[in-house]
Amino acid sequence: MLFNSYSFLFLFFPAALAGYYLCRKAGEGVKNIYLIAVSFVFYSWSAPQYLPVLIAGMAVNYGFGWQIERVSHSKQVLAAGLVFNIGLLGCFKYL
């Protein structure tokens, strides 16, 4: 699904927006989980086989962020995270 497709503009986006506004009274955590779920649906619409890669990448990035914020404040951890993300992008672009 593309951002300028009719299915996005007239089906997915209005449904996602309506769901977001329905979740806003439930709290910040519920809204965030809803947005993550909607993002997974959007990104897996055309190629669902890449959803595990997206989830794994998010988990690794969460781990790097947690390590930087709570444990080390290390530039080496930040560099490792950047290398991981650039490597992941490079693998999917060129392999």
OpenMM code with the backbone's topology and positions (N, CA, C; nanometers):
from openmm import Vec3, app, unit

residues = "MET LEU PHE ASN SER TYR SER PHE LEU PHE LEU PHE PHE PRO ALA ALA LEU ALA GLY TYR TYR LEU CYS ARG LYS ALA GLY GLU GLY VAL LYS ASN ILE TYR LEU ILE ALA VAL SER PHE VAL PHE TYR SER TRP SER ALA PRO GLN TYR LEU PRO VAL LEU ILE ALA GLY MET ALA VAL ASN TYR GLY PHE GLY TRP GLN ILE GLU ARG VAL SER HIS SER LYS GLN VAL LEU ALA ALA GLY LEU VAL PHE ASN ILE GLY LEU LEU GLY CYS PHE LYS TYR LEU".split()
positions = [
    Vec3(0.0854, -0.1161, 0.0000),
    Vec3(0.0000, 0.0000, 0.0000),
    Vec3(0.0909, 0.1235, 0.0000),
    Vec3(0.0590, 0.2157, -0.0827),
    Vec3(0.1329, 0.3412, -0.0913),
    Vec3(0.0517, 0.4527, -0.0254),
    Vec3(0.1220, 0.5581, 0.0154),
    Vec3(0.0537, 0.6699, 0.0806),
    Vec3(-0.0445, 0.7408, -0.0133),
    Vec3(-0.0179, 0.7352, -0.1426),
    Vec3(-0.1062, 0.8046, -0.2358),
    Vec3(-0.2055, 0.7106, -0.3049),
    Vec3(-0.2211, 0.5889, -0.2563),
    Vec3(-0.3179, 0.4968, -0.3156),
    Vec3(-0.4569, 0.5250, -0.2590),
    Vec3(-0.5563, 0.4892, -0.3349),
    Vec3(-0.6940, 0.5109, -0.2916),
    Vec3(-0.7280, 0.4272, -0.1690),
    Vec3(-0.6730, 0.3045, -0.1628),
    Vec3(-0.7028, 0.2202, -0.0467),
    Vec3(-0.6463, 0.2813, 0.0814),
    Vec3(-0.5311, 0.3478, 0.0730),
    Vec3(-0.4772, 0.4151, 0.1911),
    Vec3(-0.5591, 0.5388, 0.2245),
    Vec3(-0.5835, 0.6219, 0.1238),
    Vec3(-0.6491, 0.7507, 0.1486),
    Vec3(-0.7931, 0.7371, 0.1963),
    Vec3(-0.8656, 0.6402, 0.1421),
    Vec3(-1.0089, 0.6325, 0.1716),
    Vec3(-1.0493, 0.5183, 0.2645),
    Vec3(-0.9582, 0.4226, 0.2906),
    Vec3(-0.9920, 0.3116, 0.3805),
    Vec3(-0.9013, 0.3075, 0.5027),
    Vec3(-0.7722, 0.2882, 0.4781),
    Vec3(-0.6798, 0.2656, 0.5891),
    Vec3(-0.6621, 0.3888, 0.6774),
    Vec3(-0.6318, 0.5033, 0.6183),
    Vec3(-0.6051, 0.6238, 0.6961),
    Vec3(-0.7254, 0.6684, 0.7791),
    Vec3(-0.8449, 0.6750, 0.7218),
    Vec3(-0.9596, 0.7132, 0.8061),
    Vec3(-0.9864, 0.6139, 0.9190),
    Vec3(-0.9701, 0.4843, 0.8907),
    Vec3(-0.9916, 0.3846, 0.9954),
    Vec3(-0.8856, 0.3962, 1.1052),
    Vec3(-0.7609, 0.4179, 1.0665),
    Vec3(-0.6533, 0.4330, 1.1646),
    Vec3(-0.6737, 0.5590, 1.2478),
    Vec3(-0.7131, 0.6663, 1.1842),
    Vec3(-0.7353, 0.7925, 1.2546),
    Vec3(-0.8538, 0.7812, 1.3512),
    Vec3(-0.9590, 0.7183, 1.3080),
    Vec3(-1.0756, 0.6998, 1.3952),
    Vec3(-1.0398, 0.6118, 1.5143),
    Vec3(-0.9654, 0.5052, 1.4901),
    Vec3(-0.9228, 0.4192, 1.5999),
    Vec3(-0.8337, 0.4915, 1.6988),
    Vec3(-0.7468, 0.5769, 1.6484),
    Vec3(-0.6589, 0.6551, 1.7358),
    Vec3(-0.7414, 0.7465, 1.8266),
    Vec3(-0.8392, 0.8141, 1.7697),
    Vec3(-0.9212, 0.9033, 1.8516),
    Vec3(-1.0110, 0.8279, 1.9482),
    Vec3(-1.0483, 0.7056, 1.9155),
    Vec3(-1.1240, 0.6238, 2.0102),
    Vec3(-1.0357, 0.5762, 2.1265),
    Vec3(-0.9055, 0.5601, 2.1003),
    Vec3(-0.8125, 0.5137, 2.2035),
    Vec3(-0.7589, 0.6255, 2.2914),
    Vec3(-0.7822, 0.7490, 2.2569),
    Vec3(-0.7159, 0.8584, 2.3287),
    Vec3(-0.7611, 0.8718, 2.4728),
    Vec3(-0.8817, 0.8306, 2.5057),
    Vec3(-0.9282, 0.8389, 2.6440),
    Vec3(-0.8765, 0.7227, 2.7278),
    Vec3(-0.8266, 0.6182, 2.6613),
    Vec3(-0.7812, 0.4996, 2.7341),
    Vec3(-0.6430, 0.5189, 2.7946),
    Vec3(-0.5695, 0.6185, 2.7516),
    Vec3(-0.4378, 0.6429, 2.8084),
    Vec3(-0.3290, 0.6412, 2.7035),
    Vec3(-0.2145, 0.6920, 2.7451),
    Vec3(-0.1012, 0.7053, 2.6537),
    Vec3(-0.0495, 0.5698, 2.6071),
    Vec3(-0.0430, 0.4725, 2.6964),
    Vec3(0.0075, 0.3405, 2.6601),
    Vec3(-0.0791, 0.2713, 2.5563),
    Vec3(-0.2095, 0.2831, 2.5702),
    Vec3(-0.3019, 0.2200, 2.4752),
    Vec3(-0.2882, 0.2846, 2.3383),
    Vec3(-0.2750, 0.4166, 2.3357),
    Vec3(-0.2577, 0.4863, 2.2074),
    Vec3(-0.1289, 0.4414, 2.1386),
    Vec3(-0.0210, 0.4286, 2.2152),
    Vec3(0.1053, 0.3876, 2.1562),
    Vec3(0.0993, 0.2458, 2.1016),
    Vec3(0.0379, 0.1560, 2.1764),
    Vec3(0.0241, 0.0178, 2.1286),
    Vec3(-0.0624, 0.0135, 2.0036),
    Vec3(-0.1684, 0.0929, 2.0006),
    Vec3(-0.2535, 0.0986, 1.8815),
    Vec3(-0.1754, 0.1488, 1.7601),
    Vec3(-0.0973, 0.2542, 1.7776),
    Vec3(-0.0188, 0.3078, 1.6663),
    Vec3(0.0856, 0.2078, 1.6167),
    Vec3(0.1464, 0.1333, 1.7083),
    Vec3(0.2423, 0.0305, 1.6678),
    Vec3(0.1712, -0.0784, 1.5879),
    Vec3(0.0548, -0.1218, 1.6350),
    Vec3(-0.0200, -0.2259, 1.5642),
    Vec3(-0.0627, -0.1793, 1.4248),
    Vec3(-0.1103, -0.0558, 1.4150),
    Vec3(-0.1504, -0.0021, 1.2851),
    Vec3(-0.0293, 0.0096, 1.1925),
    Vec3(0.0843, 0.0464, 1.2474),
    Vec3(0.2063, 0.0539, 1.1675),
    Vec3(0.2460, -0.0835, 1.1148),
    Vec3(0.2342, -0.1860, 1.1998),
    Vec3(0.2639, -0.3221, 1.1539),
    Vec3(0.1719, -0.3627, 1.0397),
    Vec3(0.0443, -0.3303, 1.0508),
    Vec3(-0.0502, -0.3626, 0.9438),
    Vec3(-0.0112, -0.2897, 0.8150),
    Vec3(0.0219, -0.1618, 0.8267),
    Vec3(0.0570, -0.0833, 0.7092),
    Vec3(0.1818, -0.1387, 0.6409),
    Vec3(0.2868, -0.1641, 0.7184),
    Vec3(0.4125, -0.2088, 0.6582),
    Vec3(0.4060, -0.3522, 0.6090),
    Vec3(0.3178, -0.4335, 0.6636),
    Vec3(0.3085, -0.5717, 0.6171),
    Vec3(0.1989, -0.5914, 0.5131),
    Vec3(0.1331, -0.4853, 0.4719),
    Vec3(0.0240, -0.4965, 0.3748),
    Vec3(0.0710, -0.5599, 0.2440),
    Vec3(0.1847, -0.5148, 0.1921),
    Vec3(0.2337, -0.5643, 0.0630),
    Vec3(0.3248, -0.6854, 0.0765),
    Vec3(0.4047, -0.6897, 0.1829),
    Vec3(0.5020, -0.7975, 0.1988),
    Vec3(0.5050, -0.8437, 0.3445),
    Vec3(0.4115, -0.9294, 0.3849),
    Vec3(0.4059, -0.9716, 0.5259),
    Vec3(0.5271, -1.0541, 0.5701),
    Vec3(0.6050, -1.1068, 0.4756),
    Vec3(0.7213, -1.1870, 0.5143),
    Vec3(0.8302, -1.1023, 0.5786),
    Vec3(0.8248, -0.9698, 0.5637),
    Vec3(0.9252, -0.8826, 0.6246),
    Vec3(0.8854, -0.8326, 0.7632),
    Vec3(0.7678, -0.8670, 0.8091),
    Vec3(0.7238, -0.8230, 0.9408),
    Vec3(0.8133, -0.8744, 1.0533),
    Vec3(0.8574, -1.0006, 1.0522),
    Vec3(0.9496, -1.0436, 1.1582),
    Vec3(1.0810, -0.9648, 1.1596),
    Vec3(1.1299, -0.9260, 1.0439),
    Vec3(1.2523, -0.8454, 1.0385),
    Vec3(1.2275, -0.7089, 1.1009),
    Vec3(1.1123, -0.6491, 1.0727),
    Vec3(1.0777, -0.5200, 1.1309),
    Vec3(1.0663, -0.5304, 1.2830),
    Vec3(1.0006, -0.6340, 1.3319),
    Vec3(0.9853, -0.6519, 1.4761),
    Vec3(1.1201, -0.6776, 1.5428),
    Vec3(1.2032, -0.7596, 1.4806),
    Vec3(1.3360, -0.7855, 1.5363),
    Vec3(1.4202, -0.6587, 1.5386),
    Vec3(1.4144, -0.5800, 1.4319),
    Vec3(1.4879, -0.4538, 1.4289),
    Vec3(1.4413, -0.3579, 1.5364),
    Vec3(1.3112, -0.3537, 1.5585),
    Vec3(1.2581, -0.2675, 1.6647),
    Vec3(1.3058, -0.3147, 1.8019),
    Vec3(1.3067, -0.4442, 1.8226),
    Vec3(1.3507, -0.4980, 1.9521),
    Vec3(1.4983, -0.4682, 1.9764),
    Vec3(1.5805, -0.4850, 1.8749),
    Vec3(1.7233, -0.4553, 1.8894),
    Vec3(1.7436, -0.3068, 1.9158),
    Vec3(1.6727, -0.2208, 1.8435),
    Vec3(1.6852, -0.0771, 1.8664),
    Vec3(1.6364, -0.0377, 2.0058),
    Vec3(1.5322, -0.1014, 2.0538),
    Vec3(1.4860, -0.0761, 2.1902),
    Vec3(1.5955, -0.1138, 2.2894),
    Vec3(1.6599, -0.2273, 2.2657),
    Vec3(1.7693, -0.2697, 2.3531),
    Vec3(1.8852, -0.1710, 2.3524),
    Vec3(1.9225, -0.1227, 2.2348),
    Vec3(2.0286, -0.0217, 2.2271),
    Vec3(1.9873, 0.1057, 2.3008),
    Vec3(1.8650, 0.1499, 2.2815),
    Vec3(1.8181, 0.2703, 2.3487),
    Vec3(1.8147, 0.2546, 2.4991),
    Vec3(1.7706, 0.1384, 2.5454),
    Vec3(1.7685, 0.1112, 2.6887),
    Vec3(1.9100, 0.1126, 2.7451),
    Vec3(2.0018, 0.0507, 2.6727),
    Vec3(2.1416, 0.0458, 2.7158),
    Vec3(2.2009, 0.1863, 2.7249),
    Vec3(2.1732, 0.2687, 2.6278),
    Vec3(2.2272, 0.4048, 2.6272),
    Vec3(2.1666, 0.4879, 2.7393),
    Vec3(2.0354, 0.4791, 2.7561),
    Vec3(1.9680, 0.5651, 2.8530),
    Vec3(1.9946, 0.5241, 2.9974),
    Vec3(1.9853, 0.3974, 3.0278),
    Vec3(1.9849, 0.3556, 3.1678),
    Vec3(2.1174, 0.3014, 3.2176),
    Vec3(2.2019, 0.2518, 3.1283),
    Vec3(2.3196, 0.1816, 3.1770),
    Vec3(2.4479, 0.2593, 3.1507),
    Vec3(2.4783, 0.2852, 3.0258),
    Vec3(2.6146, 0.3264, 2.9975),
    Vec3(2.6329, 0.4692, 2.9477),
    Vec3(2.5361, 0.5265, 2.8800),
    Vec3(2.5534, 0.6559, 2.8138),
    Vec3(2.6787, 0.6534, 2.7260),
    Vec3(2.7010, 0.5420, 2.6615),
    Vec3(2.8247, 0.5185, 2.5882),
    Vec3(2.8099, 0.5513, 2.4403),
    Vec3(2.9120, 0.6149, 2.3869),
    Vec3(2.9135, 0.6421, 2.2426),
    Vec3(2.9392, 0.5144, 2.1635),
    Vec3(3.0022, 0.4155, 2.2267),
    Vec3(3.0258, 0.2888, 2.1577),
    Vec3(2.8940, 0.2150, 2.1337),
    Vec3(2.8027, 0.2219, 2.2289),
    Vec3(2.6718, 0.1578, 2.2119),
    Vec3(2.5934, 0.2302, 2.1025),
    Vec3(2.6004, 0.3627, 2.1013),
    Vec3(2.5351, 0.4394, 1.9953),
    Vec3(2.5933, 0.4030, 1.8592),
    Vec3(2.7250, 0.3919, 1.8505),
    Vec3(2.7891, 0.3547, 1.7240),
    Vec3(2.7469, 0.2142, 1.6814),
    Vec3(2.7379, 0.1219, 1.7776),
    Vec3(2.6941, -0.0145, 1.7451),
    Vec3(2.5514, -0.0143, 1.6919),
    Vec3(2.4653, 0.0678, 1.7522),
    Vec3(2.3282, 0.0784, 1.7033),
    Vec3(2.3220, 0.1348, 1.5622),
    Vec3(2.4019, 0.2352, 1.5359),
    Vec3(2.4053, 0.2925, 1.4009),
    Vec3(2.4566, 0.1916, 1.2992),
    Vec3(2.5617, 0.1181, 1.3354),
    Vec3(2.6155, 0.0161, 1.2445),
    Vec3(2.5107, -0.0912, 1.2184),
    Vec3(2.4385, -0.1322, 1.3228),
    Vec3(2.3328, -0.2324, 1.3052),
    Vec3(2.2265, -0.1831, 1.2069),
    Vec3(2.1787, -0.0608, 1.2264),
    Vec3(2.0720, -0.0085, 1.1411),
    Vec3(2.1173, 0.0152, 0.9983),
    Vec3(2.2351, 0.0691, 0.9805),
    Vec3(2.2865, 0.0904, 0.8450),
    Vec3(2.3130, -0.0440, 0.7775),
    Vec3(2.3628, -0.1401, 0.8542),
    Vec3(2.3838, -0.2740, 0.7989),
    Vec3(2.2534, -0.3401, 0.7580),
    Vec3(2.1502, -0.3250, 0.8402),
    Vec3(2.0195, -0.3817, 0.8065),
    Vec3(1.9632, -0.3185, 0.6794),
    Vec3(1.9728, -0.1868, 0.6701),
    Vec3(1.9276, -0.1190, 0.5483),
    Vec3(2.0087, -0.1625, 0.4275),
    Vec3(2.1401, -0.1733, 0.4444),
    Vec3(2.2255, -0.2158, 0.3339),
    Vec3(2.1925, -0.3558, 0.2863),
    Vec3(2.1660, -0.4465, 0.3815),
    Vec3(2.1305, -0.5841, 0.3441),
    Vec3(2.0023, -0.5875, 0.2617),
    Vec3(1.9035, -0.5118, 0.3014),
    Vec3(1.7766, -0.5147, 0.2284),
    Vec3(1.7814, -0.4375, 0.0987),
    Vec3(1.8705, -0.3412, 0.0886),
    Vec3(1.8773, -0.2644, -0.0352),
    Vec3(1.9625, -0.3376, -0.1400),
    Vec3(2.0690, -0.4000, -0.0986),
    Vec3(2.1648, -0.4519, -0.1954),
    Vec3(2.1700, -0.6038, -0.2051),
    Vec3(2.1049, -0.6767, -0.1166),
    Vec3(2.1081, -0.8235, -0.1286),
    Vec3(1.9815, -0.8751, -0.1881),
] * unit.nanometer
topology = app.Topology()
chain = topology.addChain("A")
for resn in residues:
    res = topology.addResidue(resn, chain)
    for name in ("N", "CA", "C"):
        topology.addAtom(name, app.Element.getBySymbol(name[0]), res)
